[in-house]
Structure formats: structure tokens, C-alpha cells
Amino acid sequence: MEENETQLTKKVAKFPRVCTSCNNEIPVGSTYHREEGVKEHLHSLLAREFCSECYAKYGAYSLLKKNK
């Protein structure tokens, strides 16, 4: 099965979320990075979300390749 090409988009949490990488809570009002499809829609149930700390520490490339 072919994988969709994805990217991380910066968002602001409107309700609490959990970072896929470190499992820490992303509180309301905090910036986080959400995985989205580049050319095709990525269903919200499949999209991963990362806190700003993990994004700064590992970078988009490492986070997107991790657990693929």
C-alpha cells in the first residue's frame, strides 16, 4: 500500500490534545504541529499531533519518519 506524502502544519489547540511523540498534554491555547496530507486529505483519525517541544527537539523530518 502506498503511503501519502505528509507535512506538519502549525496549529493552536482549541481543546486539550496529547503529543504523539512524548504523550504529554498539549493545553488549550498552546501551539502544536498537526500532520496533514500534501496532495491528498489525511483523515483526522490518522493524523499525528506533536507538541512544540518535540518539534523543536526532533524536527519535522524525524517526527514524520518515526513510527511509519
A tleap script that builds the chain and sets N, CA, C and O, in Angstrom:
source leaprc.protein.ff14SB
mol = sequence {
  NMET GLU GLU ASN GLU THR GLN LEU THR LYS
  LYS VAL ALA LYS PHE PRO ARG VAL CYS THR
  SER CYS ASN ASN GLU ILE PRO VAL GLY SER
  THR TYR HIE ARG GLU GLU GLY VAL LYS GLU
  HIE LEU HIE SER LEU LEU ALA ARG GLU PHE
  CYS SER GLU CYS TYR ALA LYS TYR GLY ALA
  TYR SER LEU LEU LYS LYS ASN CLYS
}
set mol.1.N position { 0.836 -1.187 0.000 }
set mol.1.CA position { 0.000 0.000 0.000 }
set mol.1.C position { 0.876 1.245 0.000 }
set mol.1.O position { 1.828 1.332 0.777 }
set mol.2.N position { 0.570 2.196 -0.852 }
set mol.2.CA position { 1.346 3.419 -0.984 }
set mol.2.C position { 1.021 4.388 0.140 }
set mol.2.O position { -0.142 4.569 0.501 }
set mol.3.N position { 2.068 5.018 0.698 }
set mol.3.CA position { 1.876 5.988 1.775 }
set mol.3.C position { 1.631 7.375 1.205 }
set mol.3.O position { 2.227 7.751 0.195 }
set mol.4.N position { 0.760 8.134 1.848 }
set mol.4.CA position { 0.526 9.519 1.464 }
set mol.4.C position { 1.696 10.371 1.915 }
set mol.4.O position { 2.267 10.137 2.980 }
set mol.5.N position { 2.056 11.365 1.104 }
set mol.5.CA position { 3.080 12.321 1.499 }
set mol.5.C position { 2.439 13.280 2.498 }
set mol.5.O position { 1.349 13.798 2.252 }
set mol.6.N position { 3.112 13.519 3.624 }
set mol.6.CA position { 2.548 14.372 4.660 }
set mol.6.C position { 3.514 15.484 5.053 }
set mol.6.O position { 4.707 15.438 4.752 }
set mol.7.N position { 2.963 16.475 5.729 }
set mol.7.CA position { 3.738 17.592 6.257 }
set mol.7.C position { 3.147 17.991 7.601 }
set mol.7.O position { 2.033 17.587 7.937 }
set mol.8.N position { 3.887 18.781 8.368 }
set mol.8.CA position { 3.380 19.269 9.647 }
set mol.8.C position { 2.953 20.720 9.504 }
set mol.8.O position { 3.672 21.542 8.935 }
set mol.9.N position { 1.775 21.022 10.027 }
set mol.9.CA position { 1.214 22.372 9.983 }
set mol.9.C position { 1.046 22.882 11.400 }
set mol.9.O position { 0.559 22.168 12.277 }
set mol.10.N position { 1.452 24.123 11.616 }
set mol.10.CA position { 1.355 24.747 12.938 }
set mol.10.C position { -0.096 25.110 13.235 }
set mol.10.O position { -0.773 25.714 12.403 }
set mol.11.N position { -0.573 24.738 14.432 }
set mol.11.CA position { -1.948 24.998 14.860 }
set mol.11.C position { -1.937 25.499 16.306 }
set mol.11.O position { -0.926 25.404 17.002 }
set mol.12.N position { -3.081 26.034 16.745 }
set mol.12.CA position { -3.274 26.420 18.140 }
set mol.12.C position { -4.384 25.533 18.701 }
set mol.12.O position { -5.466 25.443 18.121 }
set mol.13.N position { -4.114 24.884 19.825 }
set mol.13.CA position { -5.067 23.946 20.424 }
set mol.13.C position { -6.307 24.663 20.934 }
set mol.13.O position { -6.211 25.600 21.727 }
set mol.14.N position { -7.478 24.216 20.471 }
set mol.14.CA position { -8.755 24.761 20.932 }
set mol.14.C position { -9.336 23.903 22.050 }
set mol.14.O position { -10.262 24.320 22.746 }
set mol.15.N position { -8.787 22.703 22.217 }
set mol.15.CA position { -9.113 21.833 23.340 }
set mol.15.C position { -7.886 20.973 23.611 }
set mol.15.O position { -7.045 20.835 22.722 }
set mol.16.N position { -7.746 20.391 24.792 }
set mol.16.CA position { -6.541 19.633 25.137 }
set mol.16.C position { -6.282 18.492 24.150 }
set mol.16.O position { -7.205 17.824 23.684 }
set mol.17.N position { -5.019 18.296 23.854 }
set mol.17.CA position { -4.577 17.233 22.954 }
set mol.17.C position { -3.413 16.508 23.611 }
set mol.17.O position { -2.929 16.931 24.661 }
set mol.18.N position { -2.964 15.422 23.003 }
set mol.18.CA position { -1.834 14.653 23.527 }
set mol.18.C position { -0.797 14.511 22.419 }
set mol.18.O position { -1.133 14.157 21.289 }
set mol.19.N position { 0.455 14.785 22.741 }
set mol.19.CA position { 1.548 14.666 21.789 }
set mol.19.C position { 1.782 13.193 21.451 }
set mol.19.O position { 1.896 12.356 22.346 }
set mol.20.N position { 1.852 12.885 20.165 }
set mol.20.CA position { 2.081 11.519 19.708 }
set mol.20.C position { 3.472 11.032 20.083 }
set mol.20.O position { 3.670 9.834 20.284 }
set mol.21.N position { 4.436 11.935 20.180 }
set mol.21.CA position { 5.818 11.554 20.453 }
set mol.21.C position { 6.094 11.321 21.937 }
set mol.21.O position { 6.630 10.277 22.308 }
set mol.22.N position { 5.734 12.285 22.790 }
set mol.22.CA position { 6.100 12.205 24.210 }
set mol.22.C position { 4.929 11.900 25.141 }
set mol.22.O position { 5.129 11.692 26.338 }
set mol.23.N position { 3.713 11.871 24.604 }
set mol.23.CA position { 2.489 11.605 25.373 }
set mol.23.C position { 2.150 12.668 26.412 }
set mol.23.O position { 1.319 12.423 27.287 }
set mol.24.N position { 2.777 13.848 26.337 }
set mol.24.CA position { 2.435 14.947 27.233 }
set mol.24.C position { 1.213 15.679 26.691 }
set mol.24.O position { 0.972 15.701 25.484 }
set mol.25.N position { 0.449 16.277 27.599 }
set mol.25.CA position { -0.728 17.032 27.186 }
set mol.25.C position { -0.324 18.333 26.507 }
set mol.25.O position { 0.623 18.999 26.924 }
set mol.26.N position { -1.054 18.682 25.457 }
set mol.26.CA position { -0.911 19.968 24.787 }
set mol.26.C position { -2.110 20.797 25.255 }
set mol.26.O position { -3.232 20.559 24.809 }
set mol.27.N position { -1.886 21.772 26.153 }
set mol.27.CA position { -3.011 22.525 26.728 }
set mol.27.C position { -3.672 23.480 25.733 }
set mol.27.O position { -3.082 23.846 24.716 }
set mol.28.N position { -4.893 23.872 26.044 }
set mol.28.CA position { -5.646 24.835 25.239 }
set mol.28.C position { -4.828 26.120 25.103 }
set mol.28.O position { -4.258 26.607 26.080 }
set mol.29.N position { -4.775 26.662 23.888 }
set mol.29.CA position { -4.039 27.891 23.623 }
set mol.29.C position { -2.585 27.681 23.248 }
set mol.29.O position { -1.914 28.626 22.833 }
set mol.30.N position { -2.086 26.460 23.387 }
set mol.30.CA position { -0.691 26.165 23.048 }
set mol.30.C position { -0.549 25.856 21.557 }
set mol.30.O position { -1.479 25.368 20.914 }
set mol.31.N position { 0.623 26.148 21.034 }
set mol.31.CA position { 0.935 25.826 19.648 }
set mol.31.C position { 1.357 24.362 19.568 }
set mol.31.O position { 2.084 23.868 20.430 }
set mol.32.N position { 0.896 23.676 18.527 }
set mol.32.CA position { 1.303 22.297 18.263 }
set mol.32.C position { 1.402 22.118 16.753 }
set mol.32.O position { 1.028 23.013 15.995 }
set mol.33.N position { 1.900 20.977 16.317 }
set mol.33.CA position { 2.062 20.706 14.889 }
set mol.33.C position { 1.270 19.458 14.535 }
set mol.33.O position { 1.450 18.401 15.139 }
set mol.34.N position { 0.388 19.593 13.547 }
set mol.34.CA position { -0.512 18.515 13.134 }
set mol.34.C position { -0.098 18.002 11.756 }
set mol.34.O position { 0.206 18.783 10.854 }
set mol.35.N position { -0.092 16.693 11.611 }
set mol.35.CA position { 0.234 16.062 10.339 }
set mol.35.C position { -0.929 16.229 9.358 }
set mol.35.O position { -2.081 15.967 9.702 }
set mol.36.N position { -0.619 16.665 8.140 }
set mol.36.CA position { -1.626 16.822 7.087 }
set mol.36.C position { -1.062 16.295 5.784 }
set mol.36.O position { 0.151 16.303 5.571 }
set mol.37.N position { -1.951 15.836 4.909 }
set mol.37.CA position { -1.534 15.362 3.598 }
set mol.37.C position { -1.106 16.510 2.710 }
set mol.37.O position { -1.693 17.590 2.764 }
set mol.38.N position { -0.079 16.287 1.883 }
set mol.38.CA position { 0.401 17.312 0.964 }
set mol.38.C position { -0.529 17.417 -0.238 }
set mol.38.O position { -0.976 18.510 -0.587 }
set mol.39.N position { -0.823 16.282 -0.874 }
set mol.39.CA position { -1.667 16.275 -2.069 }
set mol.39.C position { -3.048 15.691 -1.807 }
set mol.39.O position { -4.018 16.067 -2.465 }
set mol.40.N position { -3.141 14.780 -0.857 }
set mol.40.CA position { -4.405 14.125 -0.540 }
set mol.40.C position { -4.774 14.381 0.911 }
set mol.40.O position { -3.906 14.590 1.759 }
set mol.41.N position { -6.075 14.363 1.187 }
set mol.41.CA position { -6.569 14.561 2.549 }
set mol.41.C position { -6.126 13.407 3.445 }
set mol.41.O position { -6.213 12.244 3.048 }
set mol.42.N position { -5.659 13.719 4.632 }
set mol.42.CA position { -5.314 12.722 5.635 }
set mol.42.C position { -6.393 12.769 6.706 }
set mol.42.O position { -6.555 13.792 7.371 }
set mol.43.N position { -7.125 11.691 6.884 }
set mol.43.CA position { -8.239 11.653 7.838 }
set mol.43.C position { -7.750 12.008 9.237 }
set mol.43.O position { -6.660 11.603 9.642 }
set mol.44.N position { -8.548 12.753 9.962 }
set mol.44.CA position { -8.162 13.239 11.293 }
set mol.44.C position { -7.841 12.106 12.269 }
set mol.44.O position { -7.060 12.302 13.201 }
set mol.45.N position { -8.425 10.938 12.072 }
set mol.45.CA position { -8.122 9.809 12.960 }
set mol.45.C position { -6.730 9.242 12.711 }
set mol.45.O position { -6.179 8.556 13.572 }
set mol.46.N position { -6.159 9.519 11.552 }
set mol.46.CA position { -4.818 9.033 11.221 }
set mol.46.C position { -3.739 10.072 11.475 }
set mol.46.O position { -2.565 9.728 11.615 }
set mol.47.N position { -4.126 11.340 11.535 }
set mol.47.CA position { -3.163 12.429 11.692 }
set mol.47.C position { -2.524 12.410 13.078 }
set mol.47.O position { -3.206 12.261 14.092 }
set mol.48.N position { -1.214 12.562 13.097 }
set mol.48.CA position { -0.496 12.631 14.362 }
set mol.48.C position { -0.332 14.096 14.763 }
set mol.48.O position { -0.320 14.981 13.907 }
set mol.49.N position { -0.208 14.345 16.052 }
set mol.49.CA position { -0.051 15.699 16.586 }
set mol.49.C position { 1.159 15.726 17.510 }
set mol.49.O position { 1.352 14.826 18.327 }
set mol.50.N position { 1.971 16.772 17.371 }
set mol.50.CA position { 3.212 16.880 18.140 }
set mol.50.C position { 3.290 18.220 18.853 }
set mol.50.O position { 2.948 19.254 18.279 }
set mol.51.N position { 3.740 18.206 20.107 }
set mol.51.CA position { 3.911 19.439 20.866 }
set mol.51.C position { 5.091 20.233 20.286 }
set mol.51.O position { 5.928 19.688 19.566 }
set mol.52.N position { 5.137 21.513 20.611 }
set mol.52.CA position { 6.212 22.377 20.106 }
set mol.52.C position { 7.580 21.951 20.622 }
set mol.52.O position { 8.583 22.139 19.935 }
set mol.53.N position { 7.635 21.378 21.826 }
set mol.53.CA position { 8.906 20.928 22.388 }
set mol.53.C position { 9.494 19.783 21.557 }
set mol.53.O position { 10.687 19.792 21.253 }
set mol.54.N position { 8.674 18.808 21.191 }
set mol.54.CA position { 9.152 17.691 20.363 }
set mol.54.C position { 9.511 18.175 18.960 }
set mol.54.O position { 10.485 17.708 18.368 }
set mol.55.N position { 8.725 19.108 18.433 }
set mol.55.CA position { 9.009 19.660 17.109 }
set mol.55.C position { 10.377 20.354 17.113 }
set mol.55.O position { 11.175 20.174 16.193 }
set mol.56.N position { 10.638 21.148 18.157 }
set mol.56.CA position { 11.919 21.856 18.266 }
set mol.56.C position { 13.078 20.883 18.488 }
set mol.56.O position { 14.173 21.088 17.964 }
set mol.57.N position { 12.839 19.836 19.255 }
set mol.57.CA position { 13.890 18.883 19.602 }
set mol.57.C position { 14.247 17.951 18.441 }
set mol.57.O position { 15.426 17.708 18.182 }
set mol.58.N position { 13.233 17.428 17.743 }
set mol.58.CA position { 13.470 16.404 16.717 }
set mol.58.C position { 13.341 16.913 15.285 }
set mol.58.O position { 13.970 16.361 14.382 }
set mol.59.N position { 12.547 17.943 15.059 }
set mol.59.CA position { 12.328 18.455 13.715 }
set mol.59.C position { 11.260 17.676 12.965 }
set mol.59.O position { 10.959 16.530 13.301 }
set mol.60.N position { 10.699 18.300 11.961 }
set mol.60.CA position { 9.587 17.716 11.197 }
set mol.60.C position { 9.978 16.395 10.534 }
set mol.60.O position { 9.217 15.430 10.583 }
set mol.61.N position { 11.151 16.347 9.921 }
set mol.61.CA position { 11.554 15.145 9.192 }
set mol.61.C position { 11.603 13.930 10.116 }
set mol.61.O position { 11.056 12.880 9.780 }
set mol.62.N position { 12.245 14.057 11.261 }
set mol.62.CA position { 12.355 12.932 12.198 }
set mol.62.C position { 11.004 12.507 12.751 }
set mol.62.O position { 10.731 11.313 12.874 }
set mol.63.N position { 10.154 13.479 13.085 }
set mol.63.CA position { 8.843 13.143 13.626 }
set mol.63.C position { 7.965 12.430 12.605 }
set mol.63.O position { 7.243 11.496 12.955 }
set mol.64.N position { 8.020 12.857 11.358 }
set mol.64.CA position { 7.201 12.227 10.329 }
set mol.64.C position { 7.691 10.825 9.962 }
set mol.64.O position { 6.887 9.966 9.601 }
set mol.65.N position { 8.990 10.588 10.051 }
set mol.65.CA position { 9.535 9.264 9.724 }
set mol.65.C position { 9.383 8.282 10.879 }
set mol.65.O position { 9.362 7.071 10.662 }
set mol.66.N position { 9.277 8.792 12.103 }
set mol.66.CA position { 9.161 7.965 13.297 }
set mol.66.C position { 7.829 7.216 13.288 }
set mol.66.O position { 6.790 7.822 13.030 }
set mol.67.N position { 7.840 5.941 13.559 }
set mol.67.CA position { 6.653 5.089 13.644 }
set mol.67.C position { 5.894 4.957 12.323 }
set mol.67.O position { 4.685 4.725 12.340 }
set mol.68.N position { 6.551 5.094 11.212 }
set mol.68.CA position { 5.887 4.887 9.902 }
set mol.68.C position { 5.969 3.446 9.515 }
set mol.68.O position { 5.475 3.063 8.455 }
savepdb mol mol.pdb
quit
